[in-house]
Amino acid sequence: MNLAELIMDRRSIRKCNAKPVEQELVVELLIDAASLQPSLKDGAWRVVYAGTPESSKRLVDYMLAQMAESKLGKWIPGKLLDVLKKRFTDIPAHVIVLSAKGQDRLTSDRNYAAVCGMMQSFQLLGWERGLGMIWDTESIIQHESFFEGVGKREDERFVGILHLGYFDKAPRGRKRTPAERKWTILQGSA
Ligand SMILES: Cc1cc2nc3c(=O)[nH]c(=O)nc-3n(C[C@H](O)[C@H](O)[C@H](O)COP(=O)(O)O)c2cc1C
């Protein structure tokens, strides 16, 4: 598959099968993805990995803690919360990605942007190996008990969780906005 095809064919995978994800593969893909991002400095990122049923369960408890405790949670039937928990717990592996804030806002933004680039390369390299994933930044998971649970430090930003799994069928892609509609020519004379 050539690069343009790979970029266009990759899809977010929201429904994966039960085939286990090898930790060695995840490490290999992270190393390769990081090496494709020259602006990514060594200390600019780290990941927390959940790749066993026990650690997945713990992670999902952290993810859904706010929902379970909130007013909204009280209105959600227990069964629905259990269904949601099971949906995430059944996913074989999860990569929580953190970027370093650094000395100032600009450094923090640069690190964050470089880490996002690395994550996209990771998604593409995974796709090449048949590994699907969904990048999760849902607001409901972004709360103190989740950050504490995964060990995010004060000097770090949460970039997202990549939920990983093999899949039986890839979804169809959505229509994209043509680039011309995002295009403005800056007027002016030399
Ligand atoms: C920075 C970023 C954050 C995302 N956060 C979420 C999310 O919180 N929930 C979700 O369902 N998908 C999330 N996604 C996945 C997008 O919804 C998905 O990429 C988009 O629907 C396009 O689909 P595709 O990846 O198949 O091309 C995120 C993607 C990116 C790049």
The ligand as an SDF file (V2000), in Angstrom:
LIG
                    3D

 31 33  0  0  0  0  0  0  0  0999 V2000
   -7.4560   14.9770   18.2780 C   0  0  0  0  0  0  0  0  0  0  0  0
   -8.5400   13.9660   18.0620 C   0  0  0  0  0  0  0  0  0  0  0  0
   -9.4450   13.7110   19.0700 C   0  0  0  0  0  0  0  0  0  0  0  0
  -10.4620   12.7770   18.8930 C   0  0  0  0  0  0  0  0  0  0  0  0
  -11.3490   12.5370   19.9210 N   0  0  0  0  0  0  0  0  0  0  0  0
  -12.3770   11.6700   19.7150 C   0  0  0  0  0  0  0  0  0  0  0  0
  -13.3270   11.4200   20.7450 C   0  0  0  0  0  0  0  0  0  0  0  0
  -13.2400   11.9520   21.8480 O   0  0  0  0  0  0  0  0  0  0  0  0
  -14.3300   10.5560   20.4860 N   0  0  0  0  0  0  0  0  0  0  0  0
  -14.4500    9.9210   19.2710 C   0  0  0  0  0  0  0  0  0  0  0  0
  -15.4040    9.1740   19.0710 O   0  0  0  0  0  0  0  0  0  0  0  0
  -13.5430   10.1190   18.2860 N   0  0  0  0  0  0  0  0  0  0  0  0
  -12.5250   10.9660   18.4800 C   0  0  0  0  0  0  0  0  0  0  0  0
  -11.5880   11.1550   17.5000 N   0  0  0  0  0  0  0  0  0  0  0  0
  -11.6950   10.4000   16.2480 C   0  0  0  0  0  0  0  0  0  0  0  0
  -12.4300   11.2220   15.2230 C   0  0  0  0  0  0  0  0  0  0  0  0
  -13.7750   11.3020   15.5770 O   0  0  0  0  0  0  0  0  0  0  0  0
  -12.2690   10.5610   13.8580 C   0  0  0  0  0  0  0  0  0  0  0  0
  -10.9330   10.6890   13.5020 O   0  0  0  0  0  0  0  0  0  0  0  0
  -13.1510   11.2170   12.8200 C   0  0  0  0  0  0  0  0  0  0  0  0
  -14.4700   10.8110   13.0370 O   0  0  0  0  0  0  0  0  0  0  0  0
  -12.7390   10.8450   11.4110 C   0  0  0  0  0  0  0  0  0  0  0  0
  -12.8270    9.4580   11.2290 O   0  0  0  0  0  0  0  0  0  0  0  0
  -11.6030    8.6300   10.6530 P   0  0  0  0  0  0  0  0  0  0  0  0
  -10.5200    8.6320   11.7160 O   0  0  0  0  0  0  0  0  0  0  0  0
  -12.1700    7.2540   10.3810 O   0  0  0  0  0  0  0  0  0  0  0  0
  -11.1320    9.2980    9.3900 O   0  0  0  0  0  0  0  0  0  0  0  0
  -10.5690   12.0740   17.6640 C   0  0  0  0  0  0  0  0  0  0  0  0
   -9.6330   12.3370   16.6430 C   0  0  0  0  0  0  0  0  0  0  0  0
   -8.6270   13.2520   16.8410 C   0  0  0  0  0  0  0  0  0  0  0  0
   -7.6340   13.4940   15.7290 C   0  0  0  0  0  0  0  0  0  0  0  0
  1  2  1  0
  2  3  1  0
  2 30  2  0
  3  4  2  0
  4  5  1  0
  4 28  1  0
  5  6  2  0
  6  7  1  0
  6 13  1  0
  7  8  2  0
  7  9  1  0
  9 10  1  0
 10 11  2  0
 10 12  1  0
 12 13  2  0
 13 14  1  0
 14 15  1  0
 14 28  1  0
 15 16  1  0
 16 17  1  0
 16 18  1  0
 18 19  1  0
 18 20  1  0
 20 21  1  0
 20 22  1  0
 22 23  1  0
 23 24  1  0
 24 25  2  0
 24 26  1  0
 24 27  1  0
 28 29  2  0
 29 30  1  0
 30 31  1  0
M  END
$$$$
